[in-house]
Amino acid sequence: MTLFRLGYVAMSVHLKNASPSQTITYQRFARMRDQDAAKRKLERTASANLQNCLRLLKHNKAHDIQFFRLSSRLVPLATHEALRGWDYLGPIKQDLKELGEYAGENDMRLDFHPDHFVVLNSPDQGGFKSAVTVLKYHYLLLHHMGIDPTHRCVFHLGGQYQDKESSLERFIENWALVPKGIQKMVMIENDDTSYTLSDCLYVCEKLQIPLVFDLHHHLANHDHGEWGGDWNRVIRTWEHSPLPVKMHISSPKSPEAFKNHADFVDPEMFLEFIEKTAGTTDQIDCMIEAKQKDEALFQLAGELRKHPRVEMKSESSFEWKG
């Protein structure tokens, strides 16, 4: 029997004034005459973001949600090269510890998804170093939360740079230059434009990286439309992970804007995935990438509850009856 757990991304449409991504632009920061005071303002903003994250986790607990993606924008300008040397962690260590402890006490799986510009296969050395800097930032946040960083950060293989095959091999070559601790943190997701499920499986199997299957991305970008034949290979990439298999679920906004995420998840699309994967592994954590965030989760759970073969185990987890 497979337990399916639902999660959502970064913020709630129900919890007011709880953004974890409040920011200060570099332009605004640079205009401040007192740079020390400006840094204190950044630190206060970061602390407020983390306290809002804690509010979000408490909201999640009230609805039995144990899977959540943290915003990557918790600390404004943390990786900006102009602020190199700034100790952004010192003032927020207690906030990070409190957040991590709450997640641990309530058996919550937290992870990150850095922005699209984090690419390890960049032909530009500066681009590669920048990507590693951003990944290190995520590693340090997890470390100070007291969370094992292993397999907590998902991103894409990168760009094609006019030569897909060479760019794919460049990722593998550059991997050796990535610090071991950061290597352990990484998961790879198939994308909707460049690298298909087959491409990602090739890299993940070669480098022993877990693959996060994105169904919507696969429908938009694939070598062959049927993914079920590769599912066991996806599962095997998780054999050495301390965490359960993870996937992403979203629905196209429209036929014309197929790659864009809709407000909600099409339950029929998700049920097809469930039926194919039930019984293949003990647990699958399903990250909902929908514009309506937690409301999309609530609506999807409500639709699933009506299905005769779905047995709800909590407000956001269920099993598929054979």
Backbone hydrogen bonds, N-H to C=O, Kabsch-Sander energy under -0.5 kcal/mol:
donor,donor_aa,acceptor,acceptor_aa,energy
3,L,282,D,-2.8
4,F,2,T,-0.6
4,F,318,F,-2.9
5,R,3,L,-0.5
5,R,284,I,-2.1
6,L,316,S,-2.8
7,G,286,C,-2.2
8,Y,67,F,-0.9
9,V,288,I,-0.5
10,A,8,Y,-0.6
10,A,69,R,-2.4
11,M,9,V,-3.0
16,K,14,H,-0.7
18,A,15,L,-0.6
29,F,25,T,-2.4
30,A,26,Y,-3.2
31,R,27,Q,-1.2
32,M,28,R,-0.6
32,M,29,F,-1.3
35,Q,33,R,-1.0
38,A,34,D,-2.0
39,K,35,Q,-2.1
40,R,36,D,-2.0
41,K,37,A,-1.7
42,L,38,A,-1.8
43,E,39,K,-2.4
44,R,40,R,-2.2
45,T,41,K,-2.1
46,A,42,L,-2.4
47,S,43,E,-2.3
48,A,44,R,-2.2
49,N,45,T,-2.3
50,L,46,A,-2.2
51,Q,47,S,-2.3
52,N,48,A,-2.1
53,C,49,N,-1.9
54,L,50,L,-2.0
55,R,51,Q,-1.9
56,L,52,N,-2.3
57,L,53,C,-2.4
58,K,54,L,-2.0
59,H,55,R,-2.3
60,N,56,L,-2.6
61,K,57,L,-2.5
62,A,58,K,-1.8
63,H,59,H,-0.7
63,H,60,N,-1.1
64,D,61,K,-1.7
65,I,60,N,-2.9
66,Q,64,D,-0.6
68,F,109,R,-2.5
69,R,8,Y,-2.0
70,L,68,F,-0.6
70,L,111,D,-2.8
74,L,71,S,-0.5
78,A,75,V,-1.6
80,H,77,L,-1.3
83,L,80,H,-1.9
84,R,81,E,-1.3
86,W,83,L,-2.2
88,Y,86,W,-1.8
92,I,89,L,-1.2
93,K,89,L,-0.7
93,K,90,G,-1.0
96,L,92,I,-2.6
97,K,93,K,-2.5
98,E,94,Q,-2.5
99,L,95,D,-2.1
100,G,96,L,-2.6
101,E,97,K,-2.6
102,Y,98,E,-2.0
103,A,99,L,-2.1
104,G,100,G,-2.4
105,E,101,E,-2.7
106,N,102,Y,-1.3
107,D,104,G,-1.3
108,M,103,A,-2.7
109,R,66,Q,-3.6
110,L,108,M,-0.7
111,D,68,F,-1.4
112,F,152,R,-3.0
118,V,115,D,-1.8
119,V,117,F,-1.3
122,S,119,V,-0.6
125,Q,123,P,-0.5
128,F,124,D,-2.0
129,K,125,Q,-2.5
130,S,126,G,-2.3
131,A,127,G,-1.9
132,V,128,F,-2.2
133,T,129,K,-2.1
134,V,130,S,-2.1
135,L,131,A,-2.2
136,K,132,V,-2.4
137,Y,133,T,-1.8
138,H,134,V,-1.7
139,Y,135,L,-2.3
140,L,136,K,-2.7
141,L,137,Y,-2.0
142,L,138,H,-2.2
143,H,139,Y,-2.7
144,H,140,L,-2.4
145,M,141,L,-1.0
146,G,142,L,-0.7
146,G,143,H,-1.1
147,I,142,L,-2.4
151,H,184,K,-2.2
152,R,149,P,-1.2
152,R,185,M,-1.1
153,C,185,M,-2.2
154,V,112,F,-2.3
155,F,187,M,-1.9
163,D,160,Q,-2.0
167,S,163,D,-2.3
168,L,164,K,-2.3
169,E,165,E,-2.1
170,R,166,S,-2.0
171,F,167,S,-1.5
172,I,168,L,-1.3
173,E,169,E,-2.4
174,N,170,R,-3.0
175,W,171,F,-1.6
176,A,172,I,-0.6
176,A,173,E,-0.8
177,L,174,N,-1.9
178,V,175,W,-1.5
182,I,179,P,-0.5
183,Q,179,P,-2.2
184,K,180,K,-2.0
185,M,181,G,-0.6
185,M,182,I,-0.6
186,V,182,I,-0.8
186,V,183,Q,-1.0
187,M,153,C,-2.3
188,I,210,P,-2.3
189,E,155,F,-1.8
190,N,212,V,-0.9
191,D,195,Y,-2.0
196,T,194,S,-0.6
200,C,196,T,-2.4
201,L,197,L,-2.5
202,Y,198,S,-1.9
203,V,199,D,-1.6
204,C,200,C,-3.1
205,E,201,L,-2.6
206,K,202,Y,-1.4
207,L,203,V,-2.5
208,Q,204,C,-1.2
209,I,204,C,-1.8
212,V,188,I,-3.2
212,V,210,P,-0.5
213,F,211,L,-0.8
213,F,246,K,-1.0
215,L,213,F,-0.7
215,L,248,H,-1.7
218,H,214,D,-2.1
219,L,215,L,-2.1
220,A,216,H,-1.5
221,N,217,H,-1.9
227,W,225,G,-0.5
230,D,227,W,-1.8
231,W,227,W,-0.6
231,W,228,G,-1.0
234,V,230,D,-1.9
235,I,231,W,-2.5
236,R,232,N,-2.0
237,T,233,R,-1.1
237,T,234,V,-0.8
238,W,235,I,-1.9
239,E,236,R,-1.5
241,S,238,W,-1.9
245,V,283,Q,-1.0
247,M,285,D,-2.5
248,H,213,F,-2.5
249,I,287,M,-2.8
253,K,257,A,-1.0
253,K,260,N,-1.9
254,S,257,A,-0.7
258,F,255,P,-0.7
260,N,257,A,-0.9
262,A,251,S,-2.4
270,F,266,D,-1.8
271,L,267,P,-2.8
272,E,268,E,-1.7
273,F,269,M,-1.2
274,I,270,F,-2.5
275,E,271,L,-2.6
276,K,272,E,-1.6
277,T,273,F,-1.8
278,A,274,I,-2.4
280,T,277,T,-2.3
284,I,3,L,-2.4
285,D,245,V,-3.0
286,C,5,R,-3.6
286,C,284,I,-0.6
287,M,247,M,-2.9
287,M,285,D,-0.6
288,I,7,G,-2.6
288,I,286,C,-0.6
289,E,249,I,-2.4
289,E,287,M,-0.6
290,A,288,I,-0.8
291,K,262,A,-1.9
292,Q,263,D,-1.9
293,K,290,A,-1.8
295,E,292,Q,-1.8
296,A,292,Q,-0.9
297,L,293,K,-1.3
298,F,294,D,-2.7
299,Q,295,E,-2.5
300,L,296,A,-2.3
301,A,297,L,-2.8
302,G,298,F,-2.0
303,E,299,Q,-2.0
304,L,300,L,-2.6
305,R,301,A,-2.2
306,K,302,G,-0.6
306,K,303,E,-0.8
307,H,304,L,-1.7
310,V,307,H,-1.5
311,E,309,R,-0.6
311,E,319,E,-2.9
312,M,310,V,-0.6
313,K,317,S,-2.7
314,S,317,S,-1.7
317,S,314,S,-0.5
318,F,4,F,-2.1
319,E,311,E,-2.2
320,W,2,T,-0.6
321,K,309,R,-3.5
321,K,319,E,-0.6
